[in-house]
Amino acid sequence: MKKILVVEDEEDILNLVKIILEINNYDVIVAHDGYQGLEQIKENPDLIILDIMMPGMTGWEFLDKIRQDGFDIPVIVLTANAQMSTLETAIDKKVDDCIVKPFDREDLMEKVSTILNKN
C-alpha cells in the first residue's frame, strides 16, 4: 500500500484529504505543520501533499529542508493562493503538481494516481 504524508495546518482540510485518500486505499500519515512533517518524513512516504501557508514553517521552507536532507519524494502542493508567483515558485522548486483550494476530489485522486504510477 502506498504511503502519503499530508502536511496541512487546517484541520478540516487535513481530515478531508485523509478520508479521501484512505477511501482510495492509501496509507495516510498526517502532520499539522512543517515541524511535524519533518518528523513524519522518517516514515518514508511515497508522496507528500503539502500546504504552503502554515504557521512556523512554510511549505516552501519544509520543501527546501527535506531536499537539503536528501529526500527525493514527489510533492503535490495544496494551496489557497492561485497567484502566478506561487505557481512560478512551485515550478522553480520542481514540485510534481499543484492543487488550488478549494479542490475537487476527482482532481486530487487523478493527480495522486498519476504521480504514484510513474514513480
Contacts in CASP RR format, 6 or more apart in sequence:
PFRMAT RR
TARGET T0000
AUTHOR 0000-0000-0000
METHOD contacts of the structure
MODEL  1
MKKILVVEDEEDILNLVKIILEINNYDVIVAHDGYQGLEQIKENPDLIIL
DIMMPGMTGWEFLDKIRQDGFDIPVIVLTANAQMSTLETAIDKKVDDCIV
KPFDREDLMEKVSTILNKN
1 25 0 8 1.000
1 26 0 8 1.000
1 27 0 8 1.000
2 26 0 8 1.000
2 27 0 8 1.000
2 46 0 8 1.000
2 47 0 8 1.000
2 116 0 8 1.000
3 26 0 8 1.000
3 27 0 8 1.000
3 28 0 8 1.000
3 29 0 8 1.000
3 43 0 8 1.000
3 44 0 8 1.000
3 45 0 8 1.000
3 46 0 8 1.000
3 47 0 8 1.000
4 21 0 8 1.000
4 26 0 8 1.000
4 27 0 8 1.000
4 28 0 8 1.000
4 29 0 8 1.000
4 45 0 8 1.000
4 46 0 8 1.000
4 47 0 8 1.000
4 48 0 8 1.000
4 49 0 8 1.000
4 112 0 8 1.000
5 28 0 8 1.000
5 29 0 8 1.000
5 30 0 8 1.000
5 31 0 8 1.000
5 37 0 8 1.000
5 40 0 8 1.000
5 41 0 8 1.000
5 43 0 8 1.000
5 45 0 8 1.000
5 47 0 8 1.000
5 48 0 8 1.000
5 49 0 8 1.000
5 73 0 8 1.000
6 14 0 8 1.000
6 17 0 8 1.000
6 18 0 8 1.000
6 21 0 8 1.000
6 28 0 8 1.000
6 29 0 8 1.000
6 30 0 8 1.000
6 31 0 8 1.000
6 48 0 8 1.000
6 49 0 8 1.000
7 30 0 8 1.000
7 31 0 8 1.000
7 33 0 8 1.000
7 34 0 8 1.000
7 36 0 8 1.000
7 37 0 8 1.000
7 40 0 8 1.000
7 48 0 8 1.000
7 49 0 8 1.000
7 50 0 8 1.000
7 51 0 8 1.000
7 54 0 8 1.000
7 59 0 8 1.000
7 62 0 8 1.000
8 14 0 8 1.000
8 17 0 8 1.000
8 30 0 8 1.000
8 31 0 8 1.000
8 32 0 8 1.000
8 49 0 8 1.000
8 50 0 8 1.000
8 51 0 8 1.000
8 54 0 8 1.000
8 78 0 8 1.000
9 32 0 8 1.000
9 33 0 8 1.000
9 51 0 8 1.000
9 54 0 8 1.000
9 55 0 8 1.000
10 51 0 8 1.000
11 32 0 8 1.000
13 51 0 8 1.000
13 78 0 8 1.000
13 101 0 8 1.000
14 30 0 8 1.000
14 32 0 8 1.000
17 28 0 8 1.000
17 49 0 8 1.000
17 78 0 8 1.000
17 108 0 8 1.000
18 28 0 8 1.000
18 30 0 8 1.000
20 105 0 8 1.000
20 108 0 8 1.000
20 109 0 8 1.000
21 28 0 8 1.000
21 112 0 8 1.000
22 28 0 8 1.000
24 109 0 8 1.000
24 112 0 8 1.000
26 112 0 8 1.000
29 40 0 8 1.000
29 43 0 8 1.000
29 45 0 8 1.000
30 40 0 8 1.000
31 37 0 8 1.000
31 39 0 8 1.000
31 40 0 8 1.000
33 54 0 8 1.000
33 55 0 8 1.000
33 56 0 8 1.000
33 57 0 8 1.000
34 54 0 8 1.000
34 56 0 8 1.000
34 57 0 8 1.000
34 59 0 8 1.000
34 61 0 8 1.000
34 62 0 8 1.000
35 56 0 8 1.000
35 57 0 8 1.000
37 62 0 8 1.000
38 62 0 8 1.000
38 65 0 8 1.000
38 66 0 8 1.000
41 48 0 8 1.000
41 66 0 8 1.000
41 71 0 8 1.000
41 73 0 8 1.000
45 73 0 8 1.000
46 73 0 8 1.000
46 74 0 8 1.000
46 116 0 8 1.000
46 119 0 8 1.000
47 73 0 8 1.000
47 74 0 8 1.000
47 75 0 8 1.000
47 76 0 8 1.000
47 112 0 8 1.000
47 115 0 8 1.000
47 116 0 8 1.000
47 119 0 8 1.000
48 66 0 8 1.000
48 73 0 8 1.000
48 74 0 8 1.000
48 75 0 8 1.000
48 76 0 8 1.000
49 75 0 8 1.000
49 76 0 8 1.000
49 78 0 8 1.000
49 99 0 8 1.000
49 112 0 8 1.000
50 59 0 8 1.000
50 62 0 8 1.000
50 63 0 8 1.000
50 75 0 8 1.000
50 76 0 8 1.000
50 77 0 8 1.000
50 78 0 8 1.000
50 95 0 8 1.000
51 59 0 8 1.000
51 77 0 8 1.000
51 78 0 8 1.000
51 79 0 8 1.000
52 58 0 8 1.000
52 59 0 8 1.000
52 60 0 8 1.000
52 77 0 8 1.000
52 78 0 8 1.000
52 79 0 8 1.000
52 81 0 8 1.000
52 86 0 8 1.000
53 59 0 8 1.000
53 79 0 8 1.000
53 80 0 8 1.000
53 81 0 8 1.000
54 62 0 8 1.000
57 65 0 8 1.000
59 77 0 8 1.000
60 89 0 8 1.000
60 93 0 8 1.000
63 75 0 8 1.000
63 93 0 8 1.000
63 95 0 8 1.000
64 93 0 8 1.000
66 73 0 8 1.000
74 96 0 8 1.000
74 115 0 8 1.000
74 116 0 8 1.000
74 119 0 8 1.000
75 95 0 8 1.000
75 96 0 8 1.000
76 95 0 8 1.000
76 96 0 8 1.000
76 97 0 8 1.000
76 98 0 8 1.000
76 99 0 8 1.000
76 111 0 8 1.000
76 112 0 8 1.000
76 115 0 8 1.000
77 90 0 8 1.000
77 95 0 8 1.000
77 97 0 8 1.000
77 98 0 8 1.000
77 99 0 8 1.000
78 98 0 8 1.000
78 99 0 8 1.000
78 101 0 8 1.000
78 103 0 8 1.000
79 86 0 8 1.000
79 98 0 8 1.000
79 99 0 8 1.000
79 100 0 8 1.000
79 101 0 8 1.000
80 100 0 8 1.000
80 101 0 8 1.000
82 100 0 8 1.000
86 98 0 8 1.000
87 98 0 8 1.000
90 98 0 8 1.000
96 115 0 8 1.000
97 111 0 8 1.000
97 114 0 8 1.000
97 115 0 8 1.000
99 107 0 8 1.000
99 108 0 8 1.000
99 111 0 8 1.000
END
